[in-house]
Amino acid sequence: MPKYMPNKSTRMNHLRISNTPPRGFTIIEFVIVILIAGVLSAVVFARFFNNQQFNAIILRDRIIAAARAAQQSALGRADVVLTITPNAGATQVTVNLSETGGTIQSLVLDGRGATLRGDVDVTSSCGSVTGTNAITNANPMTLEFGELGDLQTSGVTGSTAIPTTSVRICINDSATESVCVSPSGFAYGGDCDV
């Protein structure tokens, strides 16, 4: 008994039909695209509408970098002073690094949404005990580094002292957005742990 043998044109039509790529998206692909677009838009939306915390973290990191640069600049030199001064509108913060011969470096940072307070020898978390001295245009914070890179007389104008435990700079009275400088001159982010 001969088997049914389709002719050549029938076989070619059958191959064309089976090799045709599907057209359009499946429902699963469509849902995945919508989910990815939703996650991306949520991240972008949060970045635009909650930039105050983002600005405070950048401000913290730049102050830490300036304090470390001041400590390195002070090694083997005359005293180096780091001054942190918000402008009158508190929209910018000027960080000035100087020595007796003049300015070494000056930075103007975005200070929108950031309140600055400072203390000498207070080691409590800025989240639980807020800074007592407001850092303002009239009362800047100074950190003076000696020739060994250690802290000398430091603090907010009117309440400076030689630190024995730490100098803290509370940004928005938040522990994660704050700066601590040890008496040896090392600056780091977060609470002052003694």
TIRO-2110 file (N, C-alpha, C; in Angstrom, 1 decimal):
// TIRO-2110
0.8, -1.2, 0.0, N, 1, A
0.0, 0.0, 0.0, CA, 1, A
0.9, 1.2, 0.0, C, 1, A
0.6, 2.0, -1.0, N, 2, A
1.4, 3.3, -1.0, CA, 2, A
0.9, 4.3, 0.0, C, 2, A
1.8, 4.9, 0.6, N, 3, A
1.5, 5.9, 1.6, CA, 3, A
1.1, 7.2, 0.8, C, 3, A
0.4, 8.0, 1.5, N, 4, A
0.0, 9.3, 0.8, CA, 4, A
1.2, 10.2, 0.8, C, 4, A
1.6, 10.6, -0.4, N, 5, A
2.8, 11.4, -0.6, CA, 5, A
2.3, 12.7, -1.1, C, 5, A
2.3, 13.8, -0.3, N, 6, A
1.9, 15.1, -0.8, CA, 6, A
2.9, 15.5, -1.9, C, 6, A
2.3, 16.3, -2.8, N, 7, A
3.2, 16.7, -3.9, CA, 7, A
4.1, 17.9, -3.4, C, 7, A
5.0, 18.3, -4.2, N, 8, A
6.0, 19.2, -3.8, CA, 8, A
5.4, 20.6, -3.4, C, 8, A
4.4, 21.1, -4.1, N, 9, A
3.8, 22.4, -3.8, CA, 9, A
3.1, 22.3, -2.5, C, 9, A
2.5, 21.2, -2.1, N, 10, A
1.8, 21.1, -0.8, CA, 10, A
2.8, 21.1, 0.3, C, 10, A
3.9, 20.5, 0.1, N, 11, A
5.0, 20.5, 1.1, CA, 11, A
5.6, 21.9, 1.3, C, 11, A
5.8, 22.6, 0.3, N, 12, A
6.3, 24.0, 0.4, CA, 12, A
5.3, 24.9, 1.1, C, 12, A
4.1, 24.8, 0.8, N, 13, A
3.1, 25.6, 1.5, CA, 13, A
3.1, 25.2, 3.0, C, 13, A
3.2, 24.0, 3.4, N, 14, A
3.2, 23.6, 4.7, CA, 14, A
4.4, 24.2, 5.5, C, 14, A
5.6, 24.2, 4.8, N, 15, A
6.8, 24.8, 5.4, CA, 15, A
6.7, 26.3, 5.6, C, 15, A
6.1, 27.0, 4.6, N, 16, A
5.9, 28.4, 4.8, CA, 16, A
5.0, 28.7, 5.9, C, 16, A
4.0, 28.0, 6.1, N, 17, A
3.1, 28.2, 7.2, CA, 17, A
3.7, 28.0, 8.6, C, 17, A
4.5, 27.0, 8.7, N, 18, A
5.1, 26.7, 10.0, CA, 18, A
6.3, 27.6, 10.3, C, 18, A
6.9, 28.2, 9.4, N, 19, A
8.1, 29.1, 9.6, CA, 19, A
7.7, 30.5, 9.7, C, 19, A
6.5, 30.9, 9.6, N, 20, A
6.1, 32.2, 9.7, CA, 20, A
6.2, 32.7, 11.1, C, 20, A
7.0, 33.8, 11.3, N, 21, A
7.2, 34.3, 12.7, CA, 21, A
5.9, 34.9, 13.2, C, 21, A
5.6, 34.8, 14.5, N, 22, A
4.4, 35.4, 15.1, CA, 22, A
4.4, 36.9, 15.0, C, 22, A
3.3, 37.5, 14.8, N, 23, A
3.2, 39.0, 14.7, CA, 23, A
2.7, 39.6, 16.0, C, 23, A
3.3, 40.7, 16.4, N, 24, A
2.8, 41.4, 17.6, CA, 24, A
3.4, 40.9, 18.9, C, 24, A
3.0, 41.4, 20.0, N, 25, A
3.5, 41.0, 21.3, CA, 25, A
2.5, 40.0, 22.0, C, 25, A
3.1, 39.2, 22.8, N, 26, A
2.2, 38.3, 23.6, CA, 26, A
1.8, 39.2, 24.8, C, 26, A
0.8, 38.7, 25.5, N, 27, A
0.3, 39.5, 26.7, CA, 27, A
1.3, 39.5, 27.8, C, 27, A
2.1, 38.5, 27.9, N, 28, A
3.2, 38.4, 28.9, CA, 28, A
4.2, 39.5, 28.6, C, 28, A
4.7, 39.6, 27.4, N, 29, A
5.6, 40.6, 27.0, CA, 29, A
5.1, 42.0, 27.3, C, 29, A
3.9, 42.2, 27.0, N, 30, A
3.2, 43.5, 27.2, CA, 30, A
3.2, 43.9, 28.7, C, 30, A
2.9, 42.9, 29.5, N, 31, A
2.8, 43.2, 31.0, CA, 31, A
4.2, 43.4, 31.5, C, 31, A
5.2, 42.7, 31.0, N, 32, A
6.6, 43.0, 31.5, CA, 32, A
7.1, 44.4, 31.1, C, 32, A
6.8, 44.8, 29.9, N, 33, A
7.2, 46.1, 29.5, CA, 33, A
6.5, 47.2, 30.3, C, 33, A
5.2, 47.0, 30.6, N, 34, A
4.5, 48.0, 31.5, CA, 34, A
5.1, 48.0, 32.9, C, 34, A
5.5, 46.8, 33.5, N, 35, A
6.1, 46.8, 34.8, CA, 35, A
7.4, 47.5, 34.8, C, 35, A
8.2, 47.3, 33.8, N, 36, A
9.6, 47.9, 33.8, CA, 36, A
9.4, 49.4, 33.6, C, 36, A
8.5, 49.9, 32.8, N, 37, A
8.2, 51.3, 32.7, CA, 37, A
7.7, 51.9, 34.0, C, 37, A
6.9, 51.2, 34.7, N, 38, A
6.4, 51.7, 36.0, CA, 38, A
7.5, 51.8, 37.0, C, 38, A
8.4, 50.8, 37.1, N, 39, A
9.5, 50.9, 38.1, CA, 39, A
10.4, 52.1, 37.7, C, 39, A
10.8, 52.2, 36.5, N, 40, A
11.6, 53.3, 36.1, CA, 40, A
11.0, 54.7, 36.4, C, 40, A
9.7, 54.8, 36.1, N, 41, A
9.1, 56.1, 36.3, CA, 41, A
9.0, 56.4, 37.8, C, 41, A
8.8, 55.4, 38.6, N, 42, A
8.7, 55.6, 40.1, CA, 42, A
10.1, 56.1, 40.6, C, 42, A
11.2, 55.5, 40.1, N, 43, A
12.5, 55.9, 40.6, CA, 43, A
12.8, 57.3, 40.1, C, 43, A
12.5, 57.6, 38.9, N, 44, A
12.7, 59.0, 38.4, CA, 44, A
11.9, 60.0, 39.1, C, 44, A
10.6, 59.7, 39.4, N, 45, A
9.7, 60.5, 40.1, CA, 45, A
10.2, 60.8, 41.5, C, 45, A
10.7, 59.8, 42.2, N, 46, A
11.2, 59.9, 43.6, CA, 46, A
12.4, 60.8, 43.6, C, 46, A
13.3, 60.7, 42.5, N, 47, A
14.5, 61.5, 42.5, CA, 47, A
14.2, 63.0, 42.3, C, 47, A
13.1, 63.3, 41.5, N, 48, A
12.8, 64.7, 41.3, CA, 48, A
12.1, 65.3, 42.5, C, 48, A
11.3, 64.6, 43.2, N, 49, A
10.5, 65.1, 44.2, CA, 49, A
11.0, 65.0, 45.6, C, 49, A
12.1, 64.2, 45.8, N, 50, A
12.8, 64.1, 47.1, CA, 50, A
14.2, 64.4, 46.9, C, 50, A
14.6, 65.5, 46.3, N, 51, A
16.0, 65.8, 46.1, CA, 51, A
16.7, 66.5, 47.3, C, 51, A
15.9, 66.8, 48.3, N, 52, A
16.5, 67.4, 49.5, CA, 52, A
17.4, 66.4, 50.2, C, 52, A
17.0, 65.2, 50.3, N, 53, A
17.9, 64.2, 51.0, CA, 53, A
19.1, 63.9, 50.1, C, 53, A
18.8, 63.9, 48.8, N, 54, A
19.9, 63.6, 47.8, CA, 54, A
20.9, 64.8, 47.9, C, 54, A
20.5, 66.0, 48.0, N, 55, A
21.4, 67.2, 48.1, CA, 55, A
22.2, 67.1, 49.4, C, 55, A
21.5, 66.7, 50.5, N, 56, A
22.2, 66.6, 51.8, CA, 56, A
23.3, 65.5, 51.8, C, 56, A
23.1, 64.4, 51.1, N, 57, A
24.1, 63.4, 51.1, CA, 57, A
25.3, 63.9, 50.3, C, 57, A
25.0, 64.5, 49.2, N, 58, A
26.1, 65.1, 48.4, CA, 58, A
26.9, 66.1, 49.2, C, 58, A
26.2, 67.0, 49.9, N, 59, A
26.8, 68.0, 50.7, CA, 59, A
27.7, 67.3, 51.8, C, 59, A
27.2, 66.3, 52.4, N, 60, A
28.0, 65.5, 53.4, CA, 60, A
29.2, 65.0, 52.8, C, 60, A
29.1, 64.3, 51.7, N, 61, A
30.3, 63.7, 51.0, CA, 61, A
31.3, 64.8, 50.6, C, 61, A
30.9, 65.9, 50.2, N, 62, A
31.8, 67.0, 49.7, CA, 62, A
32.5, 67.6, 51.0, C, 62, A
31.8, 67.7, 52.1, N, 63, A
32.4, 68.2, 53.3, CA, 63, A
33.5, 67.2, 53.8, C, 63, A
33.2, 66.0, 53.8, N, 64, A
34.1, 64.9, 54.2, CA, 64, A
35.4, 65.0, 53.3, C, 64, A
35.2, 65.1, 52.0, N, 65, A
36.3, 65.2, 51.1, CA, 65, A
37.2, 66.4, 51.4, C, 65, A
36.5, 67.5, 51.6, N, 66, A
37.3, 68.8, 51.9, CA, 66, A
38.0, 68.7, 53.2, C, 66, A
37.4, 68.0, 54.2, N, 67, A
38.1, 67.9, 55.5, CA, 67, A
39.3, 66.9, 55.4, C, 67, A
39.2, 65.9, 54.6, N, 68, A
40.3, 65.0, 54.3, CA, 68, A
41.4, 65.7, 53.6, C, 68, A
41.0, 66.6, 52.6, N, 69, A
42.0, 67.3, 51.8, CA, 69, A
42.7, 68.3, 52.8, C, 69, A
42.0, 68.9, 53.7, N, 70, A
42.6, 69.9, 54.6, CA, 70, A
43.6, 69.2, 55.6, C, 70, A
43.2, 68.0, 56.0, N, 71, A
44.1, 67.2, 56.9, CA, 71, A
45.4, 66.9, 56.1, C, 71, A
45.3, 66.5, 54.9, N, 72, A
46.5, 66.1, 54.1, CA, 72, A
47.3, 67.4, 53.8, C, 72, A
46.6, 68.5, 53.5, N, 73, A
47.4, 69.7, 53.3, CA, 73, A
48.1, 70.2, 54.5, C, 73, A
47.6, 69.9, 55.7, N, 74, A
48.2, 70.4, 56.9, CA, 74, A
49.5, 69.7, 57.3, C, 74, A
49.6, 68.5, 56.8, N, 75, A
50.8, 67.7, 57.2, CA, 75, A
52.1, 68.4, 56.8, C, 75, A
52.9, 68.7, 57.9, N, 76, A
54.2, 69.3, 57.7, CA, 76, A
54.1, 70.8, 57.4, C, 76, A
53.0, 71.5, 57.5, N, 77, A
52.8, 72.9, 57.1, CA, 77, A
52.4, 73.7, 58.4, C, 77, A
52.2, 75.0, 58.1, N, 78, A
51.6, 75.8, 59.1, CA, 78, A
50.1, 75.4, 59.2, C, 78, A
49.4, 75.8, 60.2, N, 79, A
48.0, 75.5, 60.4, CA, 79, A
47.2, 75.7, 59.2, C, 79, A
46.3, 74.7, 58.8, N, 80, A
45.4, 74.8, 57.7, CA, 80, A
44.0, 74.9, 58.3, C, 80, A
43.1, 75.8, 57.8, N, 81, A
41.8, 76.0, 58.4, CA, 81, A
40.8, 75.7, 57.3, C, 81, A
39.8, 74.8, 57.7, N, 82, A
38.6, 74.6, 56.8, CA, 82, A
37.5, 75.3, 57.4, C, 82, A
36.8, 76.2, 56.6, N, 83, A
35.7, 77.0, 57.0, CA, 83, A
34.5, 76.6, 56.2, C, 83, A
33.4, 76.3, 56.9, N, 84, A
32.1, 76.0, 56.3, CA, 84, A
31.1, 77.1, 56.5, C, 84, A
30.7, 77.8, 55.5, N, 85, A
29.9, 79.0, 55.6, CA, 85, A
28.7, 78.9, 54.7, C, 85, A
27.4, 78.7, 55.2, N, 86, A
26.3, 78.9, 54.3, CA, 86, A
26.0, 80.3, 53.9, C, 86, A
25.5, 80.5, 52.7, N, 87, A
25.1, 81.9, 52.3, CA, 87, A
23.9, 82.4, 53.1, C, 87, A
23.6, 83.6, 53.0, N, 88, A
22.5, 84.2, 53.8, CA, 88, A
21.1, 83.5, 53.5, C, 88, A
20.9, 83.1, 52.3, N, 89, A
19.7, 82.4, 51.9, CA, 89, A
19.7, 80.9, 52.2, C, 89, A
20.8, 80.4, 52.6, N, 90, A
21.0, 78.9, 52.9, CA, 90, A
20.8, 78.1, 51.6, C, 90, A
21.0, 78.7, 50.4, N, 91, A
20.9, 77.9, 49.2, CA, 91, A
22.2, 77.3, 48.8, C, 91, A
23.3, 77.9, 49.3, N, 92, A
24.7, 77.5, 48.9, CA, 92, A
25.5, 77.4, 50.2, C, 92, A
26.5, 76.5, 50.2, N, 93, A
27.4, 76.4, 51.3, CA, 93, A
28.8, 76.6, 50.7, C, 93, A
29.6, 77.5, 51.2, N, 94, A
31.0, 77.7, 50.8, CA, 94, A
31.9, 76.9, 51.7, C, 94, A
32.8, 76.1, 51.2, N, 95, A
33.8, 75.4, 51.9, CA, 95, A
35.1, 75.9, 51.5, C, 95, A
35.8, 76.6, 52.4, N, 96, A
37.1, 77.2, 52.1, CA, 96, A
38.2, 76.6, 52.8, C, 96, A
39.2, 76.2, 52.1, N, 97, A
40.4, 75.6, 52.7, CA, 97, A
41.6, 76.6, 52.5, C, 97, A
42.1, 77.1, 53.7, N, 98, A
43.1, 78.1, 53.6, CA, 98, A
44.3, 77.9, 54.6, C, 98, A
45.3, 78.6, 54.4, N, 99, A
46.5, 78.6, 55.3, CA, 99, A
46.9, 80.0, 55.5, C, 99, A
47.9, 80.3, 56.2, N, 100, A
48.4, 81.7, 56.5, CA, 100, A
48.7, 82.4, 55.2, C, 100, A
49.2, 81.7, 54.2, N, 101, A
49.6, 82.3, 52.9, CA, 101, A
48.4, 82.6, 52.0, C, 101, A
47.2, 82.1, 52.3, N, 102, A
46.0, 82.4, 51.4, CA, 102, A
45.2, 81.1, 51.3, C, 102, A
44.3, 81.2, 50.3, N, 103, A
43.3, 80.2, 50.0, CA, 103, A
44.0, 79.0, 49.2, C, 103, A
43.8, 77.8, 49.7, N, 104, A
44.3, 76.6, 49.0, CA, 104, A
43.2, 76.1, 48.0, C, 104, A
42.0, 76.1, 48.5, N, 105, A
40.8, 75.6, 47.7, CA, 105, A
39.6, 76.2, 48.2, C, 105, A
38.6, 76.5, 47.3, N, 106, A
37.3, 77.0, 47.7, CA, 106, A
36.2, 76.3, 46.9, C, 106, A
35.2, 75.8, 47.6, N, 107, A
34.1, 75.1, 46.9, CA, 107, A
32.8, 75.8, 47.2, C, 107, A
31.9, 75.9, 46.3, N, 108, A
30.6, 76.4, 46.5, CA, 108, A
29.6, 75.2, 46.2, C, 108, A
28.9, 74.7, 47.2, N, 109, A
28.1, 73.6, 47.2, CA, 109, A
26.6, 73.9, 47.2, C, 109, A
25.8, 73.1, 46.7, N, 110, A
24.3, 73.2, 46.8, CA, 110, A
23.9, 72.9, 48.2, C, 110, A
23.3, 73.9, 48.8, N, 111, A
22.8, 73.7, 50.2, CA, 111, A
21.3, 73.8, 50.4, C, 111, A
20.6, 73.7, 49.2, N, 112, A
19.1, 73.8, 49.3, CA, 112, A
18.6, 72.7, 50.1, C, 112, A
17.7, 73.0, 51.1, N, 113, A
17.1, 72.0, 51.9, CA, 113, A
17.9, 71.4, 53.0, C, 113, A
19.1, 72.0, 53.2, N, 114, A
20.0, 71.5, 54.3, CA, 114, A
20.1, 72.5, 55.4, C, 114, A
19.9, 72.1, 56.6, N, 115, A
20.2, 72.9, 57.8, CA, 115, A
21.5, 72.3, 58.4, C, 115, A
22.4, 73.2, 58.8, N, 116, A
23.7, 72.8, 59.4, CA, 116, A
23.8, 73.2, 60.8, C, 116, A
24.2, 72.3, 61.7, N, 117, A
24.5, 72.6, 63.1, CA, 117, A
25.8, 71.9, 63.4, C, 117, A
26.5, 72.5, 64.4, N, 118, A
27.8, 71.9, 64.8, CA, 118, A
28.1, 71.9, 66.2, C, 118, A
28.9, 70.9, 66.7, N, 119, A
29.2, 70.8, 68.1, CA, 119, A
30.7, 70.3, 68.2, C, 119, A
31.3, 70.6, 69.3, N, 120, A
32.6, 70.1, 69.7, CA, 120, A
32.4, 69.2, 70.9, C, 120, A
33.0, 68.0, 70.9, N, 121, A
32.9, 67.1, 72.0, CA, 121, A
31.5, 66.6, 72.4, C, 121, A
30.6, 66.5, 71.4, N, 122, A
29.3, 65.9, 71.6, CA, 122, A
29.3, 64.7, 70.7, C, 122, A
29.1, 63.5, 71.2, N, 123, A
29.2, 62.3, 70.5, CA, 123, A
27.9, 61.6, 70.2, C, 123, A
26.8, 62.2, 70.8, N, 124, A
25.5, 61.6, 70.6, CA, 124, A
25.1, 61.7, 69.1, C, 124, A
24.2, 60.8, 68.7, N, 125, A
23.7, 60.8, 67.3, CA, 125, A
23.0, 62.1, 67.0, C, 125, A
23.2, 62.6, 65.8, N, 126, A
22.5, 63.8, 65.4, CA, 126, A
21.0, 63.6, 65.3, C, 126, A
20.6, 62.3, 65.1, N, 127, A
19.2, 61.9, 65.0, CA, 127, A
18.5, 62.0, 66.3, C, 127, A
19.2, 61.8, 67.5, N, 128, A
18.6, 61.9, 68.8, CA, 128, A
18.9, 63.2, 69.5, C, 128, A
20.1, 63.7, 69.4, N, 129, A
20.4, 65.0, 70.0, CA, 129, A
20.9, 66.0, 68.9, C, 129, A
20.0, 66.9, 68.7, N, 130, A
20.3, 67.8, 67.6, CA, 130, A
21.5, 68.7, 67.9, C, 130, A
22.1, 69.3, 66.9, N, 131, A
23.3, 70.2, 67.1, CA, 131, A
22.8, 71.4, 67.8, C, 131, A
23.7, 71.9, 68.7, N, 132, A
23.3, 73.1, 69.5, CA, 132, A
23.7, 74.4, 68.9, C, 132, A
24.7, 74.4, 68.0, N, 133, A
25.1, 75.7, 67.4, CA, 133, A
24.8, 75.7, 65.9, C, 133, A
23.9, 76.6, 65.5, N, 134, A
23.6, 76.7, 64.1, CA, 134, A
24.8, 77.2, 63.3, C, 134, A
25.1, 76.6, 62.2, N, 135, A
26.2, 77.1, 61.3, CA, 135, A
25.5, 78.0, 60.3, C, 135, A
25.8, 79.3, 60.4, N, 136, A
25.2, 80.3, 59.5, CA, 136, A
26.2, 81.1, 58.8, C, 136, A
25.7, 82.1, 58.0, N, 137, A
26.6, 83.0, 57.4, CA, 137, A
27.4, 83.8, 58.4, C, 137, A
26.7, 84.2, 59.5, N, 138, A
27.4, 85.0, 60.6, CA, 138, A
28.2, 84.1, 61.5, C, 138, A
27.9, 82.8, 61.6, N, 139, A
28.6, 81.9, 62.5, CA, 139, A
29.1, 80.7, 61.7, C, 139, A
30.1, 80.8, 61.0, N, 140, A
30.6, 79.6, 60.2, CA, 140, A
31.3, 78.6, 61.2, C, 140, A
31.4, 77.4, 60.7, N, 141, A
32.1, 76.3, 61.4, CA, 141, A
33.6, 76.3, 60.9, C, 141, A
34.5, 76.3, 61.8, N, 142, A
35.9, 76.2, 61.4, CA, 142, A
36.5, 74.9, 62.0, C, 142, A
37.4, 74.3, 61.2, N, 143, A
38.2, 73.1, 61.6, CA, 143, A
39.6, 73.5, 61.3, C, 143, A
40.4, 73.6, 62.4, N, 144, A
41.8, 74.0, 62.2, CA, 144, A
42.7, 72.7, 62.4, C, 144, A
43.5, 72.4, 61.4, N, 145, A
44.3, 71.2, 61.4, CA, 145, A
45.8, 71.6, 61.7, C, 145, A
46.4, 70.9, 62.6, N, 146, A
47.8, 71.2, 62.9, CA, 146, A
48.7, 70.5, 62.0, C, 146, A
50.0, 70.7, 62.2, N, 147, A
51.0, 70.2, 61.2, CA, 147, A
51.1, 68.7, 61.3, C, 147, A
50.5, 68.0, 62.2, N, 148, A
50.5, 66.6, 62.3, CA, 148, A
49.1, 66.0, 61.7, C, 148, A
48.3, 66.9, 61.2, N, 149, A
47.0, 66.5, 60.7, CA, 149, A
45.9, 66.4, 61.7, C, 149, A
46.2, 66.7, 63.0, N, 150, A
45.2, 66.6, 64.0, CA, 150, A
44.4, 67.9, 64.2, C, 150, A
43.2, 67.8, 64.8, N, 151, A
42.4, 69.0, 65.0, CA, 151, A
43.0, 69.9, 66.1, C, 151, A
42.9, 71.2, 65.8, N, 152, A
43.3, 72.2, 66.8, CA, 152, A
42.0, 72.9, 67.2, C, 152, A
42.0, 74.1, 67.5, N, 153, A
40.8, 74.8, 67.9, CA, 153, A
39.8, 74.8, 66.8, C, 153, A
38.6, 74.2, 67.1, N, 154, A
37.5, 74.1, 66.1, CA, 154, A
36.2, 74.4, 66.7, C, 154, A
35.2, 74.6, 65.9, N, 155, A
33.8, 74.8, 66.3, CA, 155, A
33.2, 75.9, 65.5, C, 155, A
32.0, 76.3, 66.0, N, 156, A
31.2, 77.4, 65.4, CA, 156, A
31.7, 78.6, 66.1, C, 156, A
31.7, 79.7, 65.3, N, 157, A
32.2, 81.0, 65.8, CA, 157, A
31.5, 81.3, 67.1, C, 157, A
32.2, 81.7, 68.1, N, 158, A
31.7, 82.0, 69.5, CA, 158, A
31.7, 80.8, 70.4, C, 158, A
31.9, 79.6, 69.9, N, 159, A
31.9, 78.4, 70.8, CA, 159, A
33.0, 77.4, 70.3, C, 159, A
34.2, 77.9, 70.0, N, 160, A
35.3, 77.1, 69.6, CA, 160, A
36.0, 76.5, 70.8, C, 160, A
36.6, 75.3, 70.6, N, 161, A
37.4, 74.7, 71.7, CA, 161, A
38.3, 73.7, 71.0, C, 161, A
39.2, 73.2, 71.8, N, 162, A
40.1, 72.1, 71.3, CA, 162, A
39.4, 70.8, 71.6, C, 162, A
39.1, 70.1, 70.5, N, 163, A
38.3, 68.9, 70.7, CA, 163, A
39.1, 67.7, 71.3, C, 163, A
38.4, 67.0, 72.2, N, 164, A
39.1, 65.9, 72.9, CA, 164, A
38.4, 64.6, 72.4, C, 164, A
37.1, 64.6, 72.0, N, 165, A
36.4, 63.4, 71.5, CA, 165, A
36.1, 63.5, 70.0, C, 165, A
35.5, 64.6, 69.6, N, 166, A
35.1, 64.8, 68.2, CA, 166, A
34.5, 66.1, 67.9, C, 166, A
34.4, 66.4, 66.6, N, 167, A
33.6, 67.6, 66.1, CA, 167, A
32.6, 67.0, 65.2, C, 167, A
31.3, 67.3, 65.5, N, 168, A
30.3, 66.8, 64.6, CA, 168, A
29.6, 67.9, 63.9, C, 168, A
29.2, 67.6, 62.6, N, 169, A
28.4, 68.6, 61.8, CA, 169, A
27.1, 67.9, 61.5, C, 169, A
26.0, 68.3, 62.1, N, 170, A
24.7, 67.7, 61.9, CA, 170, A
24.0, 68.4, 60.6, C, 170, A
23.8, 67.6, 59.6, N, 171, A
23.1, 68.1, 58.4, CA, 171, A
21.7, 67.5, 58.5, C, 171, A
20.7, 68.4, 58.6, N, 172, A
19.3, 68.1, 58.7, CA, 172, A
19.0, 67.3, 60.0, C, 172, A
19.9, 67.4, 61.0, N, 173, A
19.7, 66.6, 62.2, CA, 173, A
19.5, 65.1, 62.0, C, 173, A
20.2, 64.6, 61.0, N, 174, A
20.0, 63.2, 60.6, CA, 174, A
21.4, 62.5, 60.8, C, 174, A
21.3, 61.3, 61.3, N, 175, A
22.6, 60.5, 61.5, CA, 175, A
23.3, 60.1, 60.2, C, 175, A
22.5, 59.8, 59.2, N, 176, A
23.1, 59.3, 58.0, CA, 176, A
23.6, 60.4, 57.1, C, 176, A
23.1, 61.7, 57.3, N, 177, A
23.5, 62.8, 56.5, CA, 177, A
24.6, 63.7, 57.2, C, 177, A
25.1, 63.2, 58.3, N, 178, A
26.0, 64.0, 59.2, CA, 178, A
27.5, 63.6, 59.0, C, 178, A
28.4, 64.5, 59.5, N, 179, A
29.8, 64.4, 59.5, CA, 179, A
30.4, 64.4, 60.9, C, 179, A
31.4, 63.5, 61.1, N, 180, A
32.1, 63.5, 62.3, CA, 180, A
33.6, 63.6, 62.0, C, 180, A
34.3, 64.4, 62.8, N, 181, A
35.7, 64.5, 62.6, CA, 181, A
36.4, 64.2, 64.0, C, 181, A
37.3, 63.2, 64.0, N, 182, A
37.9, 62.7, 65.2, CA, 182, A
39.0, 63.7, 65.6, C, 182, A
39.5, 63.7, 66.8, N, 183, A
40.6, 64.6, 67.2, CA, 183, A
41.8, 64.4, 66.4, C, 183, A
42.0, 63.2, 65.8, N, 184, A
43.2, 63.0, 65.0, CA, 184, A
43.0, 63.6, 63.6, C, 184, A
41.8, 64.1, 63.3, N, 185, A
41.6, 64.8, 62.0, CA, 185, A
40.9, 64.0, 61.0, C, 185, A
40.5, 62.8, 61.3, N, 186, A
39.9, 61.9, 60.3, CA, 186, A
38.4, 62.2, 60.2, C, 186, A
37.9, 62.6, 59.0, N, 187, A
36.5, 62.9, 58.8, CA, 187, A
35.8, 61.7, 58.2, C, 187, A
34.5, 61.4, 58.7, N, 188, A
33.7, 60.3, 58.2, CA, 188, A
32.3, 60.6, 58.3, C, 188, A
31.4, 59.9, 57.6, N, 189, A
30.0, 60.2, 57.6, CA, 189, A
29.3, 59.4, 58.7, C, 189, A
28.2, 59.9, 59.2, N, 190, A
27.4, 59.2, 60.3, CA, 190, A
27.7, 59.7, 61.7, C, 190, A
27.3, 58.8, 62.6, N, 191, A
27.4, 59.2, 64.0, CA, 191, A
28.9, 59.1, 64.5, C, 191, A
29.2, 59.9, 65.5, N, 192, A
30.6, 59.9, 66.1, CA, 192, A
30.6, 58.8, 67.1, C, 192, A
31.3, 57.7, 66.8, N, 193, A
31.4, 56.6, 67.7, CA, 193, A
32.7, 56.7, 68.4, C, 193, A
32.6, 56.8, 69.7, N, 194, A
33.8, 57.0, 70.6, CA, 194, A
34.1, 55.7, 71.3, C, 194, A
END
